[in-house]
Amino acid sequence: MLHRMRTRLTPVTTLTILIGVITLLVMGCSSSHDAPPADGASAASGPAGTAQANRTVAVDVPAASRTTSFRAPGSAPGTIDVGFVGLRVDGRLTALTVVWTPKYTNAPRDKEISVFDMFGAHSPAVTLVDSVNLKRYVVVQDSRNIELGASGPRTKTVNNTPVSASYTFAAPPADVRTLDVYADDRLLFDDVPVSR
């Protein structure tokens, strides 16, 4: 009788049973490390990912060798942290990489915050200053007059989460070993070594 029952299965029935078995196997094979942590922390994957309670952690943000902070402009209480990642000459151009981290006291956890927002609704003028030869380097523009630097409105993150940004300048002369980094008229980092 069992043999007769097997022969009556249609291809559609067989396929349905097979899908059901596969679904059960997949559900049964998920391990306990796929479940969220019991303490409410959210785990992030990637090289910079760590589990931290009630906090989004950025992935693939380069590590800063120096940091500074300043009071958030406008009426928003909190600070903005800036991390220096690198200043490297490549041919006739210099690339500056920094990390911006908003640290507002009352910002909603998932609200996007741009660099434009971090500077009180304007994009900061990031410049390099050669304090020995008294020269200021501004972000270079392409043939369409578009700056080769991170866009203030489009460079976004969420509160307490870093976001990296790069800015391109003309290369200083070979004898220039250090430069100062400014955002508007605010000195962020002085005597930053130029890598060549």
C-alpha positions in Angstrom: 0.0 0.0 0.0 2.9 2.3 0.8 4.3 1.6 -2.7 1.0 2.4 -4.4 0.9 5.8 -2.5 4.4 6.8 -3.8 3.5 6.1 -7.4 0.5 8.5 -7.2 2.5 11.6 -6.3 2.4 14.1 -9.1 5.4 16.3 -10.0 3.7 19.4 -8.5 3.1 17.5 -5.2 6.7 16.3 -5.2 8.0 19.8 -5.8 5.8 21.2 -3.0 7.1 18.6 -0.5 10.7 19.2 -1.6 10.3 23.0 -1.0 8.8 22.3 2.4 11.6 20.0 3.5 14.3 22.5 2.3 12.5 25.4 4.1 12.5 23.3 7.3 16.2 22.4 6.9 17.2 26.1 6.4 15.2 27.2 9.4 16.6 24.5 11.5 20.2 25.2 10.4 20.3 28.8 11.5 22.7 28.9 14.5 22.4 30.9 17.7 25.0 33.4 16.6 22.5 34.7 14.0 20.2 35.9 16.7 20.5 39.5 18.0 22.5 39.8 21.3 20.4 39.4 24.4 21.6 42.7 25.9 20.1 44.8 23.1 23.4 45.5 21.4 23.5 45.5 17.7 26.3 43.7 16.0 27.9 45.1 12.9 29.9 43.2 10.4 33.1 44.3 8.6 36.5 45.4 9.7 35.3 48.2 11.9 32.2 46.5 13.2 31.8 45.9 16.9 28.8 45.2 19.1 27.7 48.3 21.0 24.4 49.0 22.8 22.0 51.5 21.2 24.6 52.6 18.6 25.1 52.2 14.9 28.7 51.4 14.1 30.2 52.5 10.8 32.0 49.9 8.6 35.0 50.6 6.5 35.8 53.9 8.1 39.6 54.5 8.2 41.3 54.9 11.6 42.3 58.4 12.6 45.8 59.0 14.0 44.7 62.4 15.6 41.4 63.7 16.7 40.0 67.0 17.8 36.5 68.3 18.6 34.5 71.5 18.6 31.1 72.6 19.9 28.4 72.0 17.4 27.4 75.2 15.7 23.9 76.6 16.0 21.4 75.6 18.6 22.1 71.9 18.6 23.8 70.8 21.8 26.8 68.6 21.4 30.1 68.4 19.7 31.6 67.4 16.3 34.7 65.1 16.4 37.2 65.3 13.6 39.8 62.6 13.0 42.9 63.1 10.8 43.5 60.0 8.6 46.1 61.1 6.1 47.6 63.7 3.8 49.3 62.1 0.8 50.9 63.6 -2.3 50.4 61.7 -5.5 52.0 63.5 -8.4 50.7 67.0 -8.7 47.8 66.5 -6.3 47.4 66.0 -2.5 44.6 64.0 -0.9 43.4 64.8 2.6 41.3 62.2 4.4 39.4 63.1 7.6 36.6 61.5 9.6 33.6 63.5 10.8 31.6 62.3 13.8 28.5 64.2 15.1 27.9 63.8 18.8 24.6 65.6 19.5 23.0 65.1 22.9 19.4 65.1 21.7 19.6 63.8 18.1 17.3 60.9 17.1 19.3 57.7 16.8 18.4 57.0 13.1 18.3 60.6 11.8 20.7 61.3 9.0 23.2 64.1 9.7 25.4 65.5 6.9 28.6 67.5 7.2 26.5 70.4 5.9 24.4 70.0 9.1 27.5 69.7 11.3 28.6 73.1 10.2 25.3 74.9 10.9 23.7 74.5 7.4 26.7 75.3 5.2 29.5 73.2 3.7 32.9 73.9 5.3 35.7 75.3 3.2 38.4 72.8 3.9 41.9 74.2 3.2 45.5 73.5 3.8 47.9 76.2 5.1 51.6 76.3 4.7 52.5 78.5 7.7 56.2 78.7 6.7 55.7 80.0 3.2 52.4 81.7 4.0 50.3 79.9 1.3 46.8 78.5 1.5 45.7 75.6 -0.7 42.0 75.3 -1.6 40.2 72.2 -2.9 40.8 71.9 -6.7 38.0 71.9 -9.2 37.5 69.8 -12.3 36.8 71.1 -15.8 33.1 71.7 -14.9 34.1 73.8 -11.9 33.1 71.1 -9.4 35.3 70.7 -6.3 37.1 67.5 -6.0 36.1 67.0 -2.4 33.4 65.4 -0.3 30.0 67.1 -0.7 28.8 68.6 2.5 25.1 67.8 1.9 25.8 64.3 0.5 28.3 63.2 3.1 26.0 61.7 5.7 26.0 59.6 8.8 23.9 59.2 12.0 24.7 60.4 15.5 27.8 59.0 17.1 28.9 57.3 13.9 31.9 58.4 11.9 31.9 59.1 8.2 35.1 59.6 6.1 35.6 62.4 3.6 38.4 63.1 1.2 39.5 66.5 -0.3 42.0 67.0 -3.2 44.4 69.9 -3.4 47.4 71.0 -5.5 50.6 69.4 -4.2 52.9 71.7 -2.3 56.6 72.0 -3.2 58.8 69.0 -2.3 60.4 70.9 0.6 57.1 71.4 2.4 57.0 68.7 5.1 54.0 69.8 7.2 50.7 71.6 6.6 47.9 72.9 8.8 44.3 71.7 8.2 41.5 74.2 8.4 37.7 74.0 8.1 36.5 77.6 7.4 38.6 79.7 9.8 38.8 76.9 12.4 42.2 75.2 12.8 41.6 71.5 13.0 45.1 70.1 12.9 48.5 71.8 12.9 51.8 70.5 11.6 50.3 67.6 9.8 53.0 65.5 8.1 52.8 65.3 4.3 53.3 61.8 3.0 55.1 61.4 -0.4 
